[in-house]
Amino acid sequence: MSSEKLRVLTGITTTGTPHLGNYVGAIRPAIAASKSTDFDSFFFLADYHALIKCHEPEQVRQSAREIAATWLALGLDTNNTTFYRQSDVPEIPELTWVLTCVAAKGLMNRAHAYKAAVQANEEEQQDPDFGINMGLFSYPILMAADILAFNAHRVPVGRDQVQHLEMARDIAQRFNHLYGDTFTLPEAQVDDNVAVLKGLDGRKMSKSYGNTIPLFLPPKKMQKAINKIKTNLLEPGEPKDPDTSTVFQIWQAFASEEQTAWMRKQFAEGIAWGQAKKELCALINDELAEARDEYERLMADPGFVDVQLRKGAEKARERAGRLLAKVKTAVGIPPLA
Ligand code: TRP
């Protein structure tokens, strides 16, 4: 029944605190989609992926808690979706090994993230492998297992992840060719309609640029962060260009059409930057205040979050377990009698 629906799956690496860019670009659309009963959706915390980049246990733990609480606080319906930690589904690393044995090494050599790390070493005249762990090299295979363990049809991701989806398809195809039709070939879904939010310095909002605004800052701190958004030196009363303004761009991501038109007019009429930033903080607060209160509650009650994740892991294991049994039988490791 439900297994006939289109399966939509995506993972979130558990490093860092969710910020406005994550919310607008990924979390908000995913939660909206999760309400539809037309899809069978899977959302998970990619905590094994986090270990590749982060060797700080407290940071990994804290980030996973924050991300889980964020998704739940924003209204993710855990009855209508499967929400789990990757590490609670041992079938995923098991499948990873089987896939590792069909994935071509040459394919992994071509992964952008790995190549970038090698290139950075070469530029600094280091050994090309300096600081590169096998996790980084095999990253695309673990990601393929995340997806193929559920035979997901569609995978919403950012543009930077499209190559990983191609690799997942390649690995799935190779397995199917060797052992018979087992895996669905997944497709990346890159949504060009959602805004890629700009950060404090006007570049894309991203943890790696250190220019983010955390999603659930209390109002005063939110105002402080918003005040740091870079603007030009135009005085109050001087008309300002909305289309090159980060303040306006973030406004637009939270505003209705009327509110956007209204702010456009304020810009034309020379609204002061300080005032525009005040309005922006109030608008964001309108959308997020309730979820922020819920987030605070959930962060203070990890037991509740754990129960949700455990429920998700159970559902996920049941599904992945069935497929893994098929896979193992296909490769010649059937269950013992
Ligand atoms: N690599 C993804 C990222 O950094 C996170 C991720 C891990 C993922 N496994 C996945 C995304 C499976 C989609 C499907 O954004």
Residues whose N, C-alpha, C, O or C-beta is under 5 A from the ligand:
A	BS01	LIG	L9 T10 G11 I12 T13 A46 H49 M143 D146 V155 P156
